[in-house]
Amino acid sequence: MTRNIPVRGATIAVDDVGEGEPVLLLHGFPATRRLWSHVVPLLAGTGTRLLLPDLVGYGDSEAPEGARIDMASQARWMFELLDRLDVERATLVAHDVGSAAAQIMLATSPRRVRGLVVLDGVFEGEWAMGAVESIQKWDPAEASRLFPVLVRRLAKTAPLREVLGAYEGERGGLRLIRAARDLEPRQTESIAEALRASTVPALVLWGEHDTFLPLATVGRPLAALLQAPLVVLPGGHFTPSDCPAEVSAELRAFFSRLPLEIAWGD
């Protein structure tokens, strides 16, 4: 079921699937919630309620006029979304720069996070901004030409073309340019200590052929910071699309290991 939830001047399109322990699945740039479309059916029977939003200003979610849609703002919007859905605590599963929002959520409100899974995500200031630079510099007057270029660069598989479809045409191109220009790697440079101190269970999944965020320089240091197991998967950067069976198997196993309650220190 898709719902449109108003939050602080924005409207978030979110798919609400299943019943049980809440799991919030966050996509990155330049994706949409459809990144998870081949993973979700494989998670049936896990006793989870899967919440799949489009980040604000991405996909079908609408951003307030003039507001920044950076990942710190996304973290606040996602907490407001959980509030509107009466979810006190959720497991976070996040890909790419969506993991920046998830890390900020964990660093600021760890008691609201039951577990964290990062797939091909960011680490401190490593956000693969070199791959985004051309979109940041794209002439808005030529926004309608951006989608075909993006498809040629990224959409080598049919599932990924579906993920990118929301950015077709002038309006879609303008949304993508806005999102790219609001990415700010400094937002995760100062939260390492808070993440290191967290007792929330974590898992890091990485595509062995990820050329945007390399395993050696991003994946391994991130896993060490989160004190999390690192599992290498047979895919590239877009692991939920590249290898959904392997991703869903790791998620199922992780969900089954999560404690119902976390013991917090004073």
C-alpha positions as CSV (number, residue, x, y, z in Angstrom):
1,M,0.0,0.0,0.0
2,T,1.4,3.4,-1.0
3,R,0.6,6.3,1.3
4,N,1.3,10.1,1.0
5,I,2.3,11.4,4.4
6,P,2.6,15.1,5.1
7,V,5.6,16.1,7.3
8,R,6.9,19.6,8.0
9,G,6.0,21.1,4.7
10,A,6.9,18.0,2.7
11,T,4.8,15.1,1.5
12,I,6.5,11.7,1.6
13,A,5.4,8.8,-0.6
14,V,5.9,5.6,1.3
15,D,5.1,2.0,0.5
16,D,3.9,0.2,3.7
17,V,4.2,-3.6,3.3
18,G,3.6,-6.4,5.8
19,E,3.2,-6.5,9.6
20,G,5.6,-6.8,12.5
21,E,8.8,-5.1,13.6
22,P,9.2,-1.9,11.5
23,V,12.0,-1.7,9.0
24,L,12.7,1.6,7.2
25,L,14.5,1.1,3.9
26,L,16.2,4.2,2.5
27,H,17.5,4.6,-1.1
28,G,20.3,6.9,-2.1
29,F,21.2,9.2,-5.0
30,P,19.9,9.2,-7.8
31,A,17.5,6.4,-6.9
32,T,13.9,6.1,-5.6
33,R,12.1,3.7,-3.3
34,R,11.8,1.3,-6.3
35,L,15.4,0.4,-5.7
36,W,14.0,-2.2,-3.2
37,S,11.3,-3.6,-5.5
38,H,13.0,-7.0,-6.0
39,V,14.1,-7.3,-2.4
40,V,10.8,-6.7,-0.7
41,P,9.0,-9.8,-2.0
42,L,11.8,-12.0,-0.8
43,L,11.4,-10.7,2.7
44,A,7.8,-12.0,3.1
45,G,7.4,-14.0,6.3
46,T,10.1,-12.3,8.2
47,G,7.6,-10.7,10.7
48,T,8.5,-7.2,9.6
49,R,6.6,-4.1,8.5
50,L,8.6,-2.7,5.6
51,L,8.4,1.0,5.1
52,L,9.9,2.3,1.8
53,P,9.8,6.0,1.4
54,D,11.1,8.2,-1.4
55,L,13.4,10.7,0.2
56,V,12.0,14.2,0.3
57,G,12.5,15.8,-3.1
58,Y,13.2,12.4,-4.7
59,G,10.8,10.1,-6.7
60,D,7.2,10.9,-5.7
61,S,8.0,12.8,-2.5
62,E,7.5,16.5,-2.6
63,A,9.9,19.0,-0.9
64,P,9.0,22.4,0.5
65,E,9.8,25.3,-1.9
66,G,13.3,26.6,-1.2
67,A,14.1,24.1,1.5
68,R,17.4,22.1,1.5
69,I,17.0,18.4,0.9
70,D,20.4,17.4,2.3
71,M,20.8,14.2,4.3
72,A,20.6,15.9,7.7
73,S,17.2,17.2,6.7
74,Q,16.2,13.8,5.4
75,A,17.1,12.3,8.8
76,R,14.7,14.7,10.5
77,W,12.0,14.1,8.0
78,M,12.4,10.3,8.4
79,F,11.9,10.6,12.1
80,E,8.8,12.7,11.5
81,L,7.5,10.0,9.1
82,L,8.0,7.4,11.8
83,D,6.1,9.6,14.2
84,R,3.2,10.0,11.8
85,L,3.1,6.2,11.4
86,D,3.2,5.7,15.2
87,V,6.6,3.9,15.0
88,E,8.7,4.5,18.0
89,R,11.7,2.4,17.0
90,A,12.8,0.9,13.6
91,T,15.5,-1.0,12.0
92,L,17.2,1.1,9.3
93,V,18.4,-0.4,6.0
94,A,20.1,2.2,3.8
95,H,21.9,2.4,0.5
96,D,24.4,4.9,-0.9
97,V,23.9,8.4,0.5
98,G,20.7,7.3,2.1
99,S,23.1,5.7,4.6
100,A,24.2,9.2,5.6
101,A,20.6,9.9,6.7
102,A,20.6,6.6,8.6
103,Q,23.9,7.2,10.3
104,I,22.7,10.7,11.4
105,M,19.5,9.1,12.7
106,L,21.6,6.6,14.7
107,A,24.0,9.2,16.0
108,T,21.3,11.6,17.1
109,S,18.6,9.2,18.5
110,P,20.1,5.8,19.0
111,R,17.2,4.7,21.2
112,R,14.9,4.9,18.2
113,V,17.1,2.5,16.1
114,R,16.7,-1.2,16.6
115,G,19.4,-2.2,14.1
116,L,21.3,-0.7,11.1
117,V,22.2,-2.2,7.8
118,V,24.3,-0.2,5.3
119,L,24.6,-1.3,1.7
120,D,27.4,0.3,-0.4
121,G,27.1,3.5,1.8
122,V,29.1,6.5,2.8
123,F,31.9,6.8,5.3
124,E,32.7,10.1,7.0
125,G,33.4,12.5,4.0
126,E,33.6,9.7,1.4
127,W,30.4,10.2,-0.7
128,A,31.7,9.6,-4.2
129,M,31.0,13.2,-5.1
130,G,33.1,13.0,-8.2
131,A,30.4,10.9,-9.8
132,V,27.8,13.6,-8.9
133,E,29.7,16.6,-10.0
134,S,28.5,16.7,-13.6
135,I,24.8,16.6,-12.4
136,Q,25.6,19.4,-9.9
137,K,26.9,21.5,-12.8
138,W,24.2,20.6,-15.2
139,D,22.4,23.6,-16.8
140,P,18.8,23.7,-15.5
141,A,17.7,25.1,-18.8
142,E,18.8,21.7,-20.3
143,A,17.2,19.6,-17.5
144,S,15.1,17.5,-19.9
145,R,18.3,16.1,-21.4
146,L,19.6,14.8,-18.1
147,F,17.6,11.6,-17.9
148,P,18.9,10.0,-21.1
149,V,22.4,10.7,-20.1
150,L,21.8,9.1,-16.7
151,V,20.3,6.0,-18.2
152,R,23.3,5.5,-20.5
153,R,25.6,5.8,-17.6
154,L,23.8,3.7,-15.0
155,A,20.8,1.8,-16.3
156,K,22.4,-1.3,-17.7
157,T,19.7,-3.5,-16.3
158,A,15.9,-3.2,-16.6
159,P,15.3,-3.0,-12.8
160,L,17.6,0.0,-12.5
161,R,15.8,1.8,-15.4
162,E,12.6,1.4,-13.4
163,V,14.4,2.9,-10.3
164,L,15.4,6.0,-12.3
165,G,12.1,6.6,-14.2
166,A,10.9,9.4,-11.9
167,Y,13.6,11.7,-13.2
168,E,12.5,11.6,-16.9
169,G,11.6,15.0,-18.5
170,E,12.3,18.5,-17.5
171,R,10.6,18.3,-14.0
172,G,12.5,15.1,-13.2
173,G,15.8,16.6,-14.3
174,L,15.3,19.7,-12.2
175,R,14.6,17.5,-9.2
176,L,17.7,15.6,-9.7
177,I,19.9,18.7,-10.1
178,R,18.4,20.1,-6.9
179,A,19.1,16.9,-5.0
180,A,22.7,16.7,-6.3
181,R,23.4,20.3,-5.3
182,D,22.2,19.7,-1.8
183,L,24.4,16.7,-1.0
184,E,26.9,17.7,1.7
185,P,29.6,15.2,2.8
186,R,30.6,17.3,5.8
187,Q,27.4,16.1,7.5
188,T,28.9,12.7,8.4
189,E,32.4,13.9,9.1
190,S,31.8,14.7,12.8
191,I,29.6,11.8,13.9
192,A,32.2,9.0,14.0
193,E,32.4,9.0,17.8
194,A,28.7,8.8,18.3
195,L,28.5,5.9,15.8
196,R,31.5,4.1,17.5
197,A,29.8,4.5,20.9
198,S,26.5,3.0,19.7
199,T,25.5,-0.4,21.0
200,V,22.9,-0.9,18.2
201,P,23.6,-4.0,16.1
202,A,24.8,-3.3,12.6
203,L,25.7,-5.0,9.4
204,V,27.5,-3.8,6.3
205,L,26.9,-5.3,2.8
206,W,29.0,-4.4,-0.1
207,G,29.2,-5.1,-3.8
208,E,32.5,-6.6,-4.8
209,H,32.5,-4.6,-8.0
210,D,31.4,-1.3,-6.5
211,T,33.4,1.4,-8.5
212,F,31.7,4.4,-6.9
213,L,32.4,3.6,-3.2
214,P,35.2,1.1,-3.1
215,L,35.2,-1.8,-0.6
216,A,38.8,-1.2,0.6
217,T,38.6,2.5,1.2
218,V,35.0,2.9,2.2
219,G,33.3,-0.4,3.1
220,R,36.0,-1.8,5.4
221,P,36.5,1.4,7.4
222,L,32.8,1.8,7.8
223,A,32.3,-1.7,9.1
224,A,35.2,-1.2,11.5
225,L,33.6,2.1,12.7
226,L,30.2,0.4,13.2
227,Q,31.8,-2.7,14.8
228,A,29.8,-4.6,12.2
229,P,30.3,-7.8,10.1
230,L,31.2,-7.0,6.5
231,V,29.6,-9.2,3.8
232,V,30.8,-8.9,0.2
233,L,28.1,-9.6,-2.3
234,P,28.3,-10.5,-6.1
235,G,27.3,-7.1,-7.5
236,G,28.3,-3.6,-8.2
237,H,27.2,-0.4,-6.4
238,F,23.5,-1.0,-6.7
239,T,23.4,-4.3,-4.8
240,P,19.6,-4.3,-4.1
241,S,19.1,-4.3,-7.9
242,D,22.2,-6.3,-8.8
243,C,21.8,-9.2,-6.4
244,P,18.4,-9.0,-4.6
245,A,18.4,-12.7,-3.5
246,E,21.7,-12.3,-1.7
247,V,20.7,-9.0,-0.2
248,S,17.4,-10.4,1.1
249,A,19.1,-13.5,2.5
250,E,21.5,-11.4,4.6
251,L,18.6,-9.1,5.7
252,R,16.5,-12.1,6.8
253,A,19.4,-13.5,8.8
254,F,20.1,-10.1,10.4
255,F,16.5,-9.5,11.4
256,S,16.4,-12.9,13.0
257,R,19.4,-12.0,15.2
258,L,18.1,-8.7,16.5
259,P,17.2,-8.6,20.2
260,L,13.7,-7.5,21.1
261,E,15.2,-5.0,23.6
262,I,18.5,-3.2,23.8
263,A,20.1,-2.6,27.2
264,W,21.1,1.0,27.5
265,G,23.7,2.3,29.8
266,D,23.2,5.3,32.0
